[in-house]
Amino acid sequence: MIPITRPLLGSEEQRAAGEAIASGWVTQGPRVAAFEKAFAEYCGSKFAIATSSCTTALHLALLAAGVGPGDEVICPSMSFIATANAIRYCGAKPVFAEVCADDFNLDPDAIEPLITERTRAILPVHQIGAPAEIDRICRIGESHGLVVVEDAACAIGSSFKGARIGKPFGKFACFSFHPRKVITTGDGGMITTDDEEADREFRLLRQHGMGTSDMARHSSGKVMIESYVCLGYNYRMTDIQAAVGIEQLKKLDDIVAARQRLAQVYNRAFVDLPGVLTPSFPSEIECNYQSYVVRLTGEAKMSRNELMQWLLEHDIASRRGIMTIHREPAYSDLCTGLKLPVSERVADNSIILPLYPQMTDHEQRQVVRATREALAV
């Protein structure tokens, strides 16, 4: 079976994790601090704060943005459900906006009609690693006094107008290190920001609101009794994860280059295939191709689900394209009667094909051959 993805983990990560275990410091500690520093330097942000997942990173970022009960946050429905869940964790309501059919990202033109007196933030998502039109979104947010929090779960290594995602363009950007992402720590997340006060707040909130860090207490020559100054959470990353992350970050540019090369092979292979639209981005966007997604049109010989079944029968894994949250049972009470025709059409007709940096030419030829056999007229 050719998998949908495969994390690029090797002896360097194995050794780094072992060294963290042997050190005796396996929870949040010096390796987390080192990973944060390296990540901030890569992105060009002043601060990076490691968390247990991108979902917890989004939750903390929204809290720091002042989002609370009764507030509204504008976001796309076409995203993984964690985007909206993080809003609900704050007691706020996700207000779902349409996406652009070409890149699956939040449509800037759809934002302003949804702004009300309860709107507190805009949460764009850089889908499949392709940056949203973040400069326009930030201008809209600024003109209405709204905080922009970037869901950059998939976007490490991508760039918009020459600047790496994570700078950040909005006030905060949140990343994921789940195994399906470009680099992984098994699971985990990161927030980047240039706001020093928010950096202090995040470090407090991720560790139960404890006013003194473990590193400060353990390195002190005097007894220190910690105090808990606010309601916080257990959103910490371990040093074992961070040790892996440090090694993954060293490989990031090579991983992105390999993904881009493989994506272009797919693009050339499918350019003449009836009913198939391959991903295409303007020159201002550099995409890391966290996922390779094609859309099927009415000319396609098969439906999306039929193609997925065909590929499975040929030992090739695939996944549906990005979900639409408003059609999930968990959101039925909030979204009665909501119709987002562009999001629904794109979601129902898109498919993710296998792509990972160590994918062999033979494996990719198998995917291309099976796809062309299924869809060729």
C-alpha positions, 0 to 999 in steps of 0.5 A: 500500500502506498500511504497518503504520507510518511514522516521523514524520521531517521537516525538523527531524530532517534538519537536526539530523542534518546539523548533527551531520555538519557538526560533525565529531563523529559518534560518541558525544559531546555530542549523545548527552549532550544526548539522555540529559539530555532523555530523563531529564527527560521520564521523571522518572528521575535518569539515562538512558544511550543504547545502540545498541539496546534489546537491548543496553540489556537486556543491560547492565541484566541484567548490572548486576542481577547476572544470570550463567551458571546464573541464571534470569530470569522473563519472558513468552514472548509478546514479541519474541525480543530479550527472551529473547535478552538473558537468554541473552547473560548465560549465564542461562536465560529462564523463560517465564511466562503473560500476561494475555489482556486486555493481553498482559502478564506475569501477576503471578499466574504469577510466584511459582510459577516462582521458584527458588533460581536466579532472579535477576530478573524481566523484564516487558514493556510490550507494544504500549505498554500498561504491565504491572501493574508495581507488583504485579510490583515488590512480588513482586520485592522480597519475593523479593530479585529485581531487576525490569528493565522491557522498555519497548521500546514504552512511551515516552510511556505512563503507569501510575497517573500516572507515566511509564514510565521513572521507573522502577518497577523498578531499570532500564527499557529503551527502543527507538528502532527505526523501528517504535517511537513515536519513532526514531533509526533504531535505538538504545536507552536505559536509565533508572535512579535508581541512580548506581552503575549509571549509572557501570557502564553508561557503562563497559560500553557503551564497551569498558570504557574508564575515560575518556570520549572527551569528557573526553579531547578537552576536556582541555588535557593528554594523557590515555591511556585505560585499559580497566578491565573487559570491555566492549562496543561498545554506543554510540549515535552523535551523528547518531542522538542529534541525530535523537532530540532532535528526535523527543522534542520531538514525542513528546506530539503523536505519542502524542496522534495515536496515541490518537485513531486508536486510538479511531476503530478502537475505535468502528469495530469495536465491533459487529464479530462475533468482534473484541476491541478493546484496552481498558485500565483507567483507571490505564493510559495507552497510547501505542498503539505498535501497534494489536492486535485479537484474533479469537475463534471467532465471527470469519468468518476466521482471523487468517492469512486476514484478513492475506491479505485485507488484503494483497490490498486493499493494506493491510499487517498483522502477526501479533500478538506472537510466542511465543518458546518456539515459535521454533526457536532456543528448541526446545532450552530449551522442549521440552514447554512449553505456555503456552495463554493466550500461544499462543491470544492470539498465534495470534489477534491481528493488528496493523493500520496505525497511525501519527500521519500516517495520513490519514482516508482511509487509516484508512477504507480499513482499516476498510472492508476489515476490516469487509468481511472479517469482517462476517456 
